[in-house]
């Protein structure tokens, strides 16, 4: 375990990605696997006969490619497409495509590398050893047998014409897009009306491109957020911040952050599970939170008709009015149980240029709440 400065440093690394254009946060195989398996538990046909496109994923590096190609038959995929942007600082380290146990040697001159396009149509045991693995994928690609491995004409930017043409052919997009371009990326997904499963920073929930669609139940948080994602692989020049930063047994540098999530419009079972809650009286008497337990009543906002509920598990089951809850509520949000009314404007980092922010919710005699989603029970 690396001795780390603070967990806040790991979060700062990801927040700074937008400004510094440091977007190389590579997803671990285990995090992809455990997330996707939850969709399959709910609907085993989620990916069946679908074209999956990973449009920010060099096959030499990406665990998204690795997961989908190794599970191609089990998922019932029609086709898998992956494209990369350009050479990265962890090239050939994350995915051992042409070697079962040893990573490829890192190329000294990244300028010689090109953006790649891999199209997988079929997978099968090429070497006759009785099982399908990455070695079989490598043999298929080398022989160009039923599959395609070609360099892209451009740099592989997901906004380029050739990548857009591939996007048009796809059914579901699954990837970890650049944090600095997240709004552009999602706008493109929405414009082409694609199904998707992507990783983003929790702050994206407040974006004008995102929140209205969450409110309208068009998109939602995936199966987990925060610590559900165990960490990201980063290049050598990224500083290892955080108490959980480490170098794993394969030499990968990993930073952990509790401010990321999966965002999707693929259905999963957790979003249909109702929250089990106590009544207001029970919360005031038994809550584990000192902000609630022993109080005479819940605090109310001074400039909006709603009560303040600082913890999702403290939502009173018998309150019929509007409640302000933390943004993390969306991790437990059941659209059949709750109605989303609005987002506390104070949290909007995307107020249109030239317009002032709407009033911040206030609580008389207390500090203003940081960020609140306004909800109520469905009738």
VOPAGU-2260 file (C-alpha; in pm, 1 decimal, decimal comma):
REM VOPAGU-2260
SITE   aa  ch    i         X         Y         Z
SITE  UNK   A    0       0,0       0,0       0,0
SITE  UNK   A    1     131,6     345,7     -93,5
SITE  UNK   A    2     152,7     597,6     187,1
SITE  UNK   A    3     -89,0     862,4      65,6
SITE  UNK   A    4    -149,4    1227,5     148,5
SITE  UNK   A    5    -527,2    1229,0     159,2
SITE  UNK   A    6    -835,1    1092,3     -13,0
SITE  UNK   A    7    -920,5    1447,3    -113,1
SITE  UNK   A    8    -616,0    1441,9    -337,5
SITE  UNK   A    9    -754,0    1153,1    -539,1
SITE  UNK   A   10   -1080,9    1337,4    -587,3
SITE  UNK   A   11    -886,7    1651,0    -682,3
SITE  UNK   A   12    -704,2    1457,4    -954,7
SITE  UNK   A   13   -1033,5    1370,4   -1122,4
SITE  UNK   A   14   -1186,5    1714,3   -1071,4
SITE  UNK   A   15    -878,9    1871,5   -1228,7
SITE  UNK   A   16    -909,2    1652,8   -1537,1
SITE  UNK   A   17   -1139,3    1906,1   -1699,9
SITE  UNK   A   18    -886,1    2185,0   -1656,4
SITE  UNK   A   19    -561,7    1999,8   -1714,3
SITE  UNK   A   20    -696,0    1765,6   -1983,9
SITE  UNK   A   21    -559,9    1469,6   -1785,6
SITE  UNK   A   22    -816,6    1217,0   -1890,0
SITE  UNK   A   23    -630,6     890,2   -1855,9
SITE  UNK   A   24    -827,6     716,6   -1583,8
SITE  UNK   A   25    -848,6     355,0   -1697,5
SITE  UNK   A   26   -1123,9     132,7   -1561,8
SITE  UNK   A   27   -1036,1    -191,9   -1389,2
SITE  UNK   A   28   -1174,1    -519,5   -1522,4
SITE  UNK   A   29   -1341,2    -611,2   -1192,5
SITE  UNK   A   30   -1539,2    -285,9   -1186,2
SITE  UNK   A   31   -1667,6    -339,1   -1539,9
SITE  UNK   A   32   -1756,3    -699,1   -1468,7
SITE  UNK   A   33   -1950,0    -641,6   -1146,7
SITE  UNK   A   34   -2148,0    -350,7   -1295,7
SITE  UNK   A   35   -2250,3    -527,0   -1616,1
SITE  UNK   A   36   -2340,2    -846,4   -1433,8
SITE  UNK   A   37   -2610,8    -653,0   -1246,2
SITE  UNK   A   38   -2787,5    -570,8   -1572,4
SITE  UNK   A   39   -2767,7    -932,7   -1678,7
SITE  UNK   A   40   -2920,0   -1041,8   -1347,6
SITE  UNK   A   41   -3218,1    -818,3   -1422,8
SITE  UNK   A   42   -3239,6    -902,3   -1792,9
SITE  UNK   A   43   -3011,6   -1168,5   -1937,1
SITE  UNK   A   44   -3088,0   -1040,2   -2288,5
SITE  UNK   A   45   -2965,2    -683,9   -2227,6
SITE  UNK   A   46   -2682,7    -720,7   -2480,6
SITE  UNK   A   47   -2816,6   -1005,3   -2693,4
SITE  UNK   A   48   -2801,0    -940,7   -3069,9
SITE  UNK   A   49   -2666,2    -591,6   -2999,3
SITE  UNK   A   50   -2373,8    -402,3   -3148,2
SITE  UNK   A   51   -2164,1    -269,9   -2858,4
SITE  UNK   A   52   -1933,6      23,1   -2928,1
SITE  UNK   A   53   -1650,7     123,7   -2694,3
SITE  UNK   A   54   -1547,5     449,4   -2856,8
SITE  UNK   A   55   -1282,4     564,3   -2610,0
SITE  UNK   A   56   -1099,0     234,0   -2582,1
SITE  UNK   A   57    -775,2     119,7   -2738,6
SITE  UNK   A   58    -803,7    -261,5   -2752,1
SITE  UNK   A   59    -440,4    -286,2   -2644,0
SITE  UNK   A   60    -526,8    -107,3   -2320,2
SITE  UNK   A   61    -897,2    -125,4   -2250,9
SITE  UNK   A   62   -1057,2    -360,6   -2002,2
SITE  UNK   A   63   -1391,1    -278,6   -2166,3
SITE  UNK   A   64   -1266,4    -451,5   -2481,0
SITE  UNK   A   65   -1127,8    -736,3   -2273,6
SITE  UNK   A   66   -1457,3    -790,9   -2090,5
SITE  UNK   A   67   -1679,7    -783,3   -2397,4
SITE  UNK   A   68   -1457,5    -994,9   -2618,4
SITE  UNK   A   69   -1413,3   -1263,0   -2350,9
SITE  UNK   A   70   -1789,7   -1265,7   -2288,1
SITE  UNK   A   71   -1892,9   -1220,3   -2651,5
SITE  UNK   A   72   -2081,7   -1550,4   -2677,7
SITE  UNK   A   73   -2228,5   -1547,9   -2327,8
SITE  UNK   A   74   -2373,2   -1200,1   -2382,1
SITE  UNK   A   75   -2496,4   -1297,0   -2728,0
SITE  UNK   A   76   -2334,4    -994,9   -2894,8
SITE  UNK   A   77   -2390,1    -933,4   -3261,9
SITE  UNK   A   78   -2075,0    -724,5   -3293,8
SITE  UNK   A   79   -1815,2    -547,3   -3081,0
SITE  UNK   A   80   -1649,3    -227,4   -3204,6
SITE  UNK   A   81   -1368,6     -45,1   -3026,0
SITE  UNK   A   82   -1176,9     264,4   -3130,2
SITE  UNK   A   83    -891,4     448,1   -2962,9
SITE  UNK   A   84    -797,6     814,1   -2964,3
SITE  UNK   A   85    -419,6     802,4   -2965,4
SITE  UNK   A   86    -122,3     645,6   -2789,9
SITE  UNK   A   87    -149,3     660,3   -2413,2
SITE  UNK   A   88      96,7     658,3   -2128,4
SITE  UNK   A   89     -18,7     315,5   -2011,7
SITE  UNK   A   90     -14,4     162,6   -2358,0
SITE  UNK   A   91      10,5    -217,2   -2364,5
SITE  UNK   A   92      16,6    -245,1   -1987,9
SITE  UNK   A   93    -348,3    -276,0   -1894,5
SITE  UNK   A   94    -452,6    -538,0   -2148,2
SITE  UNK   A   95    -221,9    -827,5   -2233,7
SITE  UNK   A   96    -375,2    -881,0   -2576,7
SITE  UNK   A   97     -95,2   -1071,7   -2745,9
SITE  UNK   A   98      59,3   -1231,3   -2439,6
SITE  UNK   A   99    -122,8   -1435,0   -2179,4
SITE  UNK   A  100      86,5   -1329,7   -1882,7
SITE  UNK   A  101     328,7   -1057,5   -1983,4
SITE  UNK   A  102     240,1    -706,3   -2100,7
SITE  UNK   A  103     381,6    -585,6   -2429,6
SITE  UNK   A  104     684,1    -362,9   -2421,5
SITE  UNK   A  105     594,8       1,6   -2421,3
SITE  UNK   A  106     683,7     171,9   -2747,2
SITE  UNK   A  107     953,2     433,2   -2702,4
SITE  UNK   A  108     814,2     665,2   -2966,4
SITE  UNK   A  109     441,3     721,0   -2922,3
SITE  UNK   A  110     435,5     923,8   -3244,1
SITE  UNK   A  111     471,8     598,5   -3437,9
SITE  UNK   A  112     149,4     463,2   -3293,7
SITE  UNK   A  113    -184,2     511,3   -3462,9
SITE  UNK   A  114    -542,9     513,6   -3349,6
SITE  UNK   A  115    -695,4     169,0   -3398,0
SITE  UNK   A  116   -1030,7      23,1   -3493,5
SITE  UNK   A  117   -1120,6    -331,2   -3392,3
SITE  UNK   A  118   -1441,4    -493,8   -3511,2
SITE  UNK   A  119   -1523,9    -834,6   -3364,9
SITE  UNK   A  120   -1792,9   -1038,9   -3540,0
SITE  UNK   A  121   -1713,9   -1389,2   -3416,8
SITE  UNK   A  122   -1501,5   -1548,8   -3149,4
SITE  UNK   A  123   -1395,8   -1911,9   -3118,3
SITE  UNK   A  124   -1114,1   -2138,9   -3011,5
SITE  UNK   A  125    -840,7   -2073,7   -3268,2
SITE  UNK   A  126    -556,6   -2278,3   -3119,5
SITE  UNK   A  127    -762,9   -2587,6   -3040,1
SITE  UNK   A  128    -681,7   -2595,2   -2670,6
SITE  UNK   A  129   -1046,4   -2640,2   -2576,5
SITE  UNK   A  130   -1109,9   -2291,9   -2441,3
SITE  UNK   A  131   -1155,2   -1938,6   -2569,6
SITE  UNK   A  132    -921,6   -1670,1   -2435,7
SITE  UNK   A  133    -727,3   -1358,8   -2537,5
SITE  UNK   A  134    -475,0   -1571,0   -2725,0
SITE  UNK   A  135    -753,5   -1683,5   -2958,6
SITE  UNK   A  136    -856,4   -1319,4   -3010,1
SITE  UNK   A  137    -500,0   -1229,6   -3102,2
SITE  UNK   A  138    -477,7   -1514,1   -3352,1
SITE  UNK   A  139    -809,7   -1415,3   -3509,8
SITE  UNK   A  140    -704,5   -1055,0   -3546,3
SITE  UNK   A  141    -364,3   -1144,1   -3687,9
SITE  UNK   A  142    -528,3   -1364,1   -3949,7
SITE  UNK   A  143    -811,5   -1113,1   -3997,8
SITE  UNK   A  144   -1048,7   -1407,9   -3970,7
SITE  UNK   A  145   -1410,8   -1285,6   -3942,7
SITE  UNK   A  146   -1284,6    -975,4   -3764,9
SITE  UNK   A  147   -1116,0    -647,5   -3852,5
SITE  UNK   A  148    -813,0    -469,2   -3713,3
SITE  UNK   A  149    -720,8    -153,3   -3901,5
SITE  UNK   A  150    -573,8     187,8   -3821,4
SITE  UNK   A  151    -814,2     479,9   -3829,7
SITE  UNK   A  152    -758,5     749,3   -4088,7
SITE  UNK   A  153    -782,7    1022,6   -3825,5
SITE  UNK   A  154    -684,6    1047,9   -3460,9
SITE  UNK   A  155    -984,0     852,1   -3330,4
SITE  UNK   A  156   -1157,6    1144,5   -3161,6
SITE  UNK   A  157   -1511,5    1028,0   -3075,2
SITE  UNK   A  158   -1642,4    1339,8   -3253,0
SITE  UNK   A  159   -1468,0    1258,1   -3582,4
SITE  UNK   A  160   -1669,3    1158,2   -3887,8
SITE  UNK   A  161   -1538,1     801,7   -3901,0
SITE  UNK   A  162   -1614,6     745,3   -3531,9
SITE  UNK   A  163   -1960,2     898,3   -3575,2
SITE  UNK   A  164   -2027,0     655,1   -3858,6
SITE  UNK   A  165   -1939,5     368,4   -3626,1
SITE  UNK   A  166   -2161,5     518,8   -3357,2
SITE  UNK   A  167   -2454,1     519,9   -3597,8
SITE  UNK   A  168   -2406,1     144,6   -3650,0
SITE  UNK   A  169   -2410,4      65,7   -3277,9
SITE  UNK   A  170   -2689,7     -17,1   -3034,4
SITE  UNK   A  171   -2518,3      30,6   -2697,7
SITE  UNK   A  172   -2216,7     245,6   -2609,4
SITE  UNK   A  173   -2010,3     138,1   -2308,1
SITE  UNK   A  174   -1695,0     320,0   -2198,4
SITE  UNK   A  175   -1521,1     557,4   -1959,6
SITE  UNK   A  176   -1519,6     882,1   -2162,6
SITE  UNK   A  177   -1275,4    1170,1   -2106,1
SITE  UNK   A  178   -1384,7    1360,8   -1796,9
SITE  UNK   A  179   -1288,4    1692,4   -1958,1
SITE  UNK   A  180   -1521,6    1625,4   -2252,9
SITE  UNK   A  181   -1806,4    1458,5   -2067,1
SITE  UNK   A  182   -2072,7    1710,1   -2168,7
SITE  UNK   A  183   -1974,1    1692,9   -2533,9
SITE  UNK   A  184   -1968,2    1317,0   -2514,6
SITE  UNK   A  185   -2313,1    1282,9   -2359,8
SITE  UNK   A  186   -2467,1    1539,9   -2592,4
SITE  UNK   A  187   -2352,0    1326,5   -2882,6
SITE  UNK   A  188   -2499,7    1011,6   -2726,6
SITE  UNK   A  189   -2832,3    1189,2   -2676,2
SITE  UNK   A  190   -2833,2    1335,8   -3026,3
SITE  UNK   A  191   -2798,8     988,2   -3175,9
SITE  UNK   A  192   -3046,5     836,8   -2927,5
SITE  UNK   A  193   -2815,9     556,4   -2817,4
SITE  UNK   A  194   -2837,9     320,6   -2524,7
SITE  UNK   A  195   -2533,7     367,7   -2304,3
SITE  UNK   A  196   -2343,9     275,2   -1990,0
SITE  UNK   A  197   -2064,5     517,2   -1902,3
SITE  UNK   A  198   -1856,4     637,3   -1607,7
SITE  UNK   A  199   -1866,0    1001,0   -1499,0
SITE  UNK   A  200   -1793,7    1230,8   -1207,7
SITE  UNK   A  201   -2079,5    1266,8    -959,4
SITE  UNK   A  202   -2094,6    1638,5   -1043,4
SITE  UNK   A  203   -2230,9    1545,6   -1385,8
SITE  UNK   A  204   -2568,5    1486,0   -1220,0
SITE  UNK   A  205   -2611,1    1863,4   -1200,8
SITE  UNK   A  206   -2525,7    1934,0   -1565,6
SITE  UNK   A  207   -2798,6    2087,9   -1776,2
SITE  UNK   A  208   -2743,2    1805,4   -2027,2
SITE  UNK   A  209   -2800,0    1542,7   -1757,5
SITE  UNK   A  210   -3031,1    1643,6   -1471,8
SITE  UNK   A  211   -3348,0    1715,7   -1676,0
SITE  UNK   A  212   -3321,4    1365,5   -1824,2
SITE  UNK   A  213   -3283,4    1214,0   -1477,4
SITE  UNK   A  214   -3585,2    1410,2   -1359,8
SITE  UNK   A  215   -3786,3    1280,9   -1656,2
SITE  UNK   A  216   -3671,8     922,9   -1592,4
SITE  UNK   A  217   -3493,6     903,2   -1928,3
SITE  UNK   A  218   -3155,9     820,3   -1774,1
SITE  UNK   A  219   -3043,9     718,1   -1425,5
SITE  UNK   A  220   -2752,9     621,2   -1204,4
SITE  UNK   A  221   -2619,4     271,0   -1267,1
SITE  UNK   A  222   -2598,3       2,3   -1005,9
SITE  UNK   A  223   -2349,9     190,5    -796,2
SITE  UNK   A  224   -2160,9     509,4    -728,1
SITE  UNK   A  225   -1872,7     612,4    -505,9
SITE  UNK   A  226   -1685,3     317,0    -359,1
SITE  UNK   A  227   -1870,9      77,4    -589,9
SITE  UNK   A  228   -1596,4     177,7    -837,5
SITE  UNK   A  229   -1281,1      51,1    -668,2
SITE  UNK   A  230   -1026,5     267,1    -849,3
SITE  UNK   A  231    -871,6     376,1   -1178,5
SITE  UNK   A  232    -541,4     285,3   -1340,9
SITE  UNK   A  233    -337,3     598,8   -1415,4
SITE  UNK   A  234     -13,0     677,9   -1602,2
SITE  UNK   A  235     322,0     703,5   -1429,9
SITE  UNK   A  236     319,1    1083,2   -1417,7
SITE  UNK   A  237      -7,6    1097,6   -1218,3
SITE  UNK   A  238      52,4    1149,5    -848,6
SITE  UNK   A  239     -80,3     873,1    -626,5
SITE  UNK   A  240    -305,2    1053,1    -379,4
SITE  UNK   A  241    -546,8     900,9    -133,0
SITE  UNK   A  242    -539,4     642,3     143,2
SITE  UNK   A  243    -635,9     370,2    -104,7
SITE  UNK   A  244    -384,3     461,2    -376,2
SITE  UNK   A  245    -163,3     168,4    -459,4
SITE  UNK   A  246      49,5     -17,5    -710,1
SITE  UNK   A  247     -95,8    -361,1    -778,0
SITE  UNK   A  248      86,5    -688,1    -841,6
SITE  UNK   A  249      99,4    -616,7   -1215,2
SITE  UNK   A  250     260,7    -276,9   -1163,0
SITE  UNK   A  251     -54,2     -75,6   -1236,5
SITE  UNK   A  252     -77,9     256,7   -1053,7
SITE  UNK   A  253    -428,2     284,7    -907,1
SITE  UNK   A  254    -607,2     579,9    -751,3
SITE  UNK   A  255    -940,5     547,5    -575,2
SITE  UNK   A  256   -1213,0     807,1    -559,5
SITE  UNK   A  257   -1558,8     807,9    -407,2
SITE  UNK   A  258   -1697,8    1075,0    -641,0
SITE  UNK   A  259   -1755,6     872,4    -958,5
SITE  UNK   A  260   -2054,6     677,7   -1082,3
SITE  UNK   A  261   -2205,1     475,4   -1363,9
SITE  UNK   A  262   -2465,2     659,7   -1570,9
SITE  UNK   A  263   -2700,0     472,6   -1800,5
SITE  UNK   A  264   -3036,1     426,5   -1969,4
SITE  UNK   A  265   -3014,5      47,1   -1944,1
SITE  UNK   A  266   -3258,5     -89,5   -1690,3
SITE  UNK   A  267   -3142,3    -272,3   -1378,3
SITE  UNK   A  268   -3316,2    -418,3   -1076,4
SITE  UNK   A  269   -3183,4    -190,7    -805,7
SITE  UNK   A  270   -3369,0     114,7    -936,0
SITE  UNK   A  271   -3699,0     -67,7    -885,0
SITE  UNK   A  272   -3632,8    -162,3    -523,1
SITE  UNK   A  273   -3835,3      56,7    -283,2
SITE  UNK   A  274   -3650,9     219,4       3,8
SITE  UNK   A  275   -3743,7      83,0     344,8
SITE  UNK   A  276   -3789,4     387,1     566,6
SITE  UNK   A  277   -3902,6     487,7     916,2
SITE  UNK   A  278   -4177,8     734,5     993,6
SITE  UNK   A  279   -4092,5    1089,3    1098,6
SITE  UNK   A  280   -4158,6    1007,5    1464,7
SITE  UNK   A  281   -3940,6     697,7    1445,1
SITE  UNK   A  282   -3657,3     891,0    1284,2
SITE  UNK   A  283   -3668,8    1162,9    1547,6
SITE  UNK   A  284   -3650,7     896,7    1818,7
SITE  UNK   A  285   -3425,4     626,7    1671,3
SITE  UNK   A  286   -3220,1     773,4    1384,8
SITE  UNK   A  287   -2849,1     691,7    1386,3
SITE  UNK   A  288   -2777,1    1049,4    1276,5
SITE  UNK   A  289   -2724,3    1308,3    1550,0
SITE  UNK   A  290   -2863,1    1575,0    1317,6
SITE  UNK   A  291   -3201,5    1398,3    1340,3
SITE  UNK   A  292   -3217,6    1195,8    1660,8
SITE  UNK   A  293   -3361,4    1376,3    1959,9
SITE  UNK   A  294   -3485,3    1677,8    1763,7
SITE  UNK   A  295   -3842,3    1800,3    1800,3
SITE  UNK   A  296   -3893,2    1822,2    1426,3
SITE  UNK   A  297   -3716,6    1830,1    1090,0
SITE  UNK   A  298   -3572,2    2165,6     984,7
SITE  UNK   A  299   -3758,3    2360,6     717,1
SITE  UNK   A  300   -3620,2    2593,8     452,0
SITE  UNK   A  301   -3674,6    2963,0     502,6
SITE  UNK   A  302   -3729,5    3040,6     135,0
SITE  UNK   A  303   -3897,5    2726,0       2,6
SITE  UNK   A  304   -4183,3    2512,4     132,2
SITE  UNK   A  305   -3996,5    2190,0     205,6
SITE  UNK   A  306   -3819,6    2012,8     489,5
SITE  UNK   A  307   -3446,8    1942,9     507,1
SITE  UNK   A  308   -3354,5    1572,3     503,6
SITE  UNK   A  309   -2973,0    1552,9     524,0
SITE  UNK   A  310   -2952,9    1174,1     481,5
SITE  UNK   A  311   -3134,7     946,1     238,8
SITE  UNK   A  312   -3210,9     686,8     507,2
SITE  UNK   A  313   -3372,4     961,2     716,1
SITE  UNK   A  314   -3650,6    1028,6     464,5
SITE  UNK   A  315   -3972,8    1007,1     671,3
SITE  UNK   A  316   -4206,7     751,1     518,0
SITE  UNK   A  317   -4520,4     934,6     626,8
SITE  UNK   A  318   -4436,2    1286,9     508,6
SITE  UNK   A  319   -4644,0    1393,5     209,2
SITE  UNK   A  320   -4478,6    1725,4     129,0
SITE  UNK   A  321   -4161,3    1826,5     -54,0
SITE  UNK   A  322   -3823,1    1723,2      88,3
SITE  UNK   A  323   -3468,4    1833,2      13,8
SITE  UNK   A  324   -3232,6    1532,8       2,7
SITE  UNK   A  325   -2860,7    1490,4     -79,1
SITE  UNK   A  326   -2747,9    1433,4    -437,6
SITE  UNK   A  327   -2642,2    1082,4    -329,4
SITE  UNK   A  328   -3016,3    1003,7    -303,9
SITE  UNK   A  329   -3002,9     923,6    -674,7
SITE  UNK   A  330   -2809,0     607,6    -592,4
SITE  UNK   A  331   -3123,8     477,5    -417,1
SITE  UNK   A  332   -3383,7     652,1    -631,1
SITE  UNK   A  333   -3684,7     441,4    -725,8
SITE  UNK   A  334   -3897,0     628,5    -984,2
SITE  UNK   A  335   -4206,1     431,2    -882,4
SITE  UNK   A  336   -4165,8     545,3    -521,1
SITE  UNK   A  337   -4049,8     906,1    -558,4
SITE  UNK   A  338   -4102,7    1204,6    -785,3
SITE  UNK   A  339   -3812,9    1441,0    -851,8
SITE  UNK   A  340   -3928,1    1802,4    -850,8
SITE  UNK   A  341   -3609,9    2004,5    -896,8
SITE  UNK   A  342   -3244,5    2044,8    -810,3
SITE  UNK   A  343   -3118,2    2295,6    -557,2
SITE  UNK   A  344   -2988,0    2571,8    -787,7
SITE  UNK   A  345   -2685,8    2634,3    -563,7
SITE  UNK   A  346   -2533,7    2311,3    -695,1
SITE  UNK   A  347   -2554,0    2410,6   -1060,4
SITE  UNK   A  348   -2203,3    2461,8   -1190,5
SITE  UNK   A  349   -2349,7    2512,1   -1535,0
SITE  UNK   A  350   -2548,0    2834,5   -1502,6
SITE  UNK   A  351   -2556,2    2985,9   -1849,0
SITE  UNK   A  352   -2300,9    3257,1   -1904,7
SITE  UNK   A  353   -2443,1    3598,0   -1827,6
SITE  UNK   A  354   -2719,2    3469,3   -1602,2
SITE  UNK   A  355   -2709,8    3487,2   -1224,1
SITE  UNK   A  356   -2762,7    3178,8   -1011,7
SITE  UNK   A  357   -3110,2    3133,6    -862,3
SITE  UNK   A  358   -3143,4    3175,3    -484,1
SITE  UNK   A  359   -2975,6    2921,4    -260,2
SITE  UNK   A  360   -3198,9    2723,8     -25,7
SITE  UNK   A  361   -3158,8    2851,0     329,2
SITE  UNK   A  362   -3230,7    2708,6     675,0
SITE  UNK   A  363   -3291,2    2969,9     945,1
SITE  UNK   A  364   -3021,2    2949,3    1211,1
SITE  UNK   A  365   -2816,6    2690,5    1023,0
SITE  UNK   A  366   -2555,7    2676,1     748,7
SITE  UNK   A  367   -2696,5    2654,0     398,7
SITE  UNK   A  368   -2720,2    2295,1     270,3
SITE  UNK   A  369   -2458,7    2211,2       8,1
SITE  UNK   A  370   -2669,5    2041,4    -256,7
SITE  UNK   A  371   -3023,3    1916,6    -249,3
SITE  UNK   A  372   -3262,6    1739,7    -480,9
SITE  UNK   A  373   -3624,4    1827,2    -412,1
SITE  UNK   A  374   -3847,8    1519,9    -403,5
SITE  UNK   A  375   -4178,7    1389,4    -275,1
SITE  UNK   A  376   -4349,1    1052,9    -254,9
SITE  UNK   A  377   -4560,5     953,3    -550,9
SITE  UNK   A  378   -4928,7     939,1    -474,6
